[in-house]
């Protein structure tokens, strides 16, 4: 029996604006340029290994000389450890998102044992792509179906 799961749908963005060039025109000093969501494909509950995947966030900053950060929300979960995707008949599938390929640092908002991207001084006018590493822990007994979650990305600068 194969199970399908998906995570990180299109996230809402929270961006601040900074007036540039002429009165009446406003442009964000930093912006999320794109997000590649994570797709875990088929999850097999009997596998002894976790299911890993990756996505990314690409951002760009203009005239930004102070540190910036990117936070990820807990999604539909009330906690970062473990986030939960919603599936058929109110079933849930535990997963998490990480800043590092070793999957040691849970990407959150910097509190409750989570880490955030940054603070970093951004490269000016250059697209920067940050990987998002995802993992579904092994051997979760869940019904077959599609599982998903939606997160909010918050860029602070």
URKA-V995180 format. One record per pair of residues at least 6 apart in sequence whose C-alpha atoms are under 8 Angstrom apart, sorted by sequence separation. I is the first residue (numbers start at 1). J is the second residue. D is the distance in Angstrom with one decimal. If there is no record, write none. Layout:
I	J	D
I	J	D
This chain:
19	25	6.3
20	26	5.9
74	80	5.0
77	83	5.4
86	92	4.8
87	93	7.4
97	103	7.8
98	104	6.9
99	105	5.7
108	114	5.0
109	115	6.2
110	116	5.1
19	26	4.3
20	27	6.3
73	80	7.8
76	83	7.6
77	84	5.7
85	92	5.4
86	93	6.7
98	105	5.4
99	106	6.4
106	113	7.7
107	114	5.8
108	115	5.5
109	116	5.3
18	26	5.8
19	27	6.0
43	51	6.8
75	83	7.0
76	84	6.9
84	92	5.8
85	93	5.1
98	106	4.4
99	107	5.5
106	114	5.1
107	115	5.1
108	116	5.6
17	26	6.4
18	27	5.6
19	28	7.8
74	83	6.2
75	84	7.9
76	85	7.4
84	93	5.4
85	94	6.4
97	106	5.8
98	107	4.8
105	114	6.7
106	115	5.9
107	116	5.6
17	27	5.6
18	28	5.3
76	86	8.0
84	94	4.5
85	95	7.2
96	106	7.0
97	107	5.7
105	115	6.1
107	117	7.5
17	28	4.2
18	29	5.8
40	51	7.0
83	94	5.7
84	95	5.9
16	28	6.0
17	29	6.5
40	52	7.0
82	94	5.8
83	95	5.4
84	96	7.9
15	28	7.0
16	29	7.6
40	53	5.9
82	95	6.0
83	96	5.5
16	30	7.9
39	53	6.9
82	96	6.0
15	30	7.5
38	53	6.5
39	54	7.8
81	96	7.1
15	31	6.7
38	54	5.7
39	55	8.0
80	96	7.5
99	115	7.6
38	55	4.9
99	116	7.8
37	55	5.3
99	117	7.2
13	32	7.5
36	55	5.1
37	56	7.0
35	55	7.6
36	56	5.1
35	56	5.7
36	57	6.4
35	57	4.4
34	57	5.9
35	58	6.2
33	57	7.7
34	58	5.2
10	35	7.5
32	57	7.1
33	58	5.4
34	59	7.0
81	106	7.9
32	58	6.0
33	59	5.0
80	106	7.6
10	37	7.0
32	59	4.3
33	60	6.7
9	37	5.8
31	59	5.6
32	60	6.6
80	108	6.7
8	37	5.0
9	38	7.8
30	59	7.1
31	60	5.6
7	37	6.9
8	38	5.5
30	60	5.6
31	61	6.4
103	133	6.9
7	38	5.4
8	39	7.8
30	61	4.0
103	134	7.7
6	38	6.8
7	39	5.8
29	61	5.5
30	62	6.2
99	131	7.2
100	132	7.7
101	133	6.1
103	135	7.8
6	39	4.8
7	40	7.0
29	62	5.0
99	132	6.0
100	133	6.6
5	39	7.3
6	40	5.3
28	62	7.9
29	63	6.2
30	64	7.1
74	108	6.9
80	114	7.5
98	132	6.1
99	133	6.4
5	40	5.7
6	41	6.5
29	64	5.9
72	107	6.3
73	108	6.0
97	132	6.5
98	133	4.9
4	40	7.6
5	41	5.9
71	107	7.2
72	108	4.9
73	109	7.1
97	133	5.5
98	134	6.2
4	41	5.7
5	42	6.2
71	108	5.5
72	109	6.3
97	134	4.5
4	42	4.3
5	43	6.4
71	109	4.8
96	134	5.7
97	135	6.6
3	42	5.3
4	43	5.5
70	109	8.0
71	110	7.7
95	134	7.2
96	135	5.5
2	42	6.3
3	43	4.8
95	135	5.6
96	136	6.7
2	43	6.5
3	44	5.7
95	136	4.3
2	44	5.5
3	45	7.5
94	136	6.2
95	137	6.4
1	44	7.4
2	45	8.0
93	136	7.7
94	137	6.9
72	116	7.7
71	116	5.4
70	116	6.2
71	117	6.6
94	140	8.0
69	116	6.7
70	117	5.1
93	140	7.3
69	117	5.4
70	118	6.8
69	118	4.6
93	142	7.0
68	118	6.3
69	119	4.9
92	142	7.4
67	118	7.6
68	119	5.1
69	120	6.8
91	142	6.8
67	119	5.3
68	120	5.5
91	143	7.3
67	120	4.9
68	121	6.4
67	121	4.4
68	122	7.0
93	147	7.1
66	121	5.8
67	122	6.9
88	143	7.3
92	147	7.5
65	121	6.4
66	122	7.9
88	144	7.8
64	121	7.9
65	122	7.2
88	145	6.1
64	122	7.0
87	145	6.5
88	146	7.0
87	146	5.7
88	147	7.4
64	124	7.0
87	147	4.2
61	122	6.4
63	124	6.5
86	147	5.2
87	148	6.7
60	122	7.8
61	123	6.9
62	124	5.3
85	147	5.4
86	148	5.5
60	123	7.7
61	124	5.5
62	125	5.2
85	148	4.8
86	149	6.4
60	124	7.3
61	125	5.6
85	149	4.9
60	125	6.0
61	126	7.2
84	149	7.3
60	126	5.7
61	127	7.9
60	127	4.8
59	127	5.6
60	128	6.2
58	127	6.3
59	128	5.4
58	128	5.4
59	129	6.6
58	129	4.2
57	129	5.6
58	130	6.2
56	129	6.5
57	130	5.3
76	149	6.3
56	130	5.4
57	131	6.5
75	149	6.1
76	150	6.9
56	131	4.2
57	132	7.3
75	150	5.4
76	151	7.6
55	131	5.8
56	132	5.0
75	151	4.4
54	131	6.8
55	132	5.0
74	151	6.7
75	152	7.0
7	85	7.0
54	132	5.5
55	133	6.5
73	151	5.4
6	85	7.9
54	133	4.5
55	134	7.9
72	151	6.5
73	152	5.2
53	133	6.2
54	134	5.6
72	152	5.8
73	153	6.6
52	133	7.5
53	134	5.2
72	153	4.8
73	154	8.0
52	134	5.6
53	135	6.5
71	153	5.7
72	154	6.4
52	135	4.5
70	153	6.7
71	154	5.1
51	135	5.6
52	136	6.5
70	154	5.5
71	155	6.5
50	135	6.5
51	136	5.1
70	155	4.4
50	136	5.6
51	137	6.7
69	155	5.7
70	156	6.4
50	137	4.6
51	138	7.0
68	155	7.1
69	156	5.3
49	137	7.5
50	138	4.3
68	156	5.5
69	157	6.7
49	138	5.3
50	139	7.9
68	157	4.3
48	138	5.8
49	139	7.9
67	157	6.3
47	138	6.3
48	139	6.4
66	157	7.0
46	138	7.7
47	139	6.2
45	138	6.6
46	139	5.4
64	157	7.9
33	127	7.8
45	139	4.6
46	140	7.9
44	139	7.8
45	140	5.3
38	134	7.1
45	141	5.8
45	142	7.3
32	155	7.8
31	155	7.7
30	155	8.0
30	157	7.4
9	148	7.5
11	150	6.2
12	151	7.4
13	152	6.4
14	153	7.0
15	154	7.2
3	143	7.4
4	144	6.7
5	145	7.3
6	146	6.8
7	147	7.2
8	148	7.2
9	149	6.5
10	150	6.8
11	151	5.2
12	152	5.0
13	153	5.5
14	154	5.1
15	155	6.2
16	156	7.6
3	144	4.7
4	145	5.7
5	146	5.1
6	147	5.5
7	148	4.8
8	149	5.7
9	150	4.9
10	151	7.6
11	152	4.8
12	153	6.3
13	154	6.0
14	155	6.3
15	156	7.3
16	157	7.7
2	144	6.8
3	145	6.1
4	146	5.3
5	147	4.5
6	148	4.9
7	149	5.2
8	150	5.2
9	151	7.0
11	153	6.1
13	155	7.6
1	144	7.7
3	146	7.6
4	147	6.9
5	148	6.5
6	149	7.6
7	150	7.1
8	151	6.0
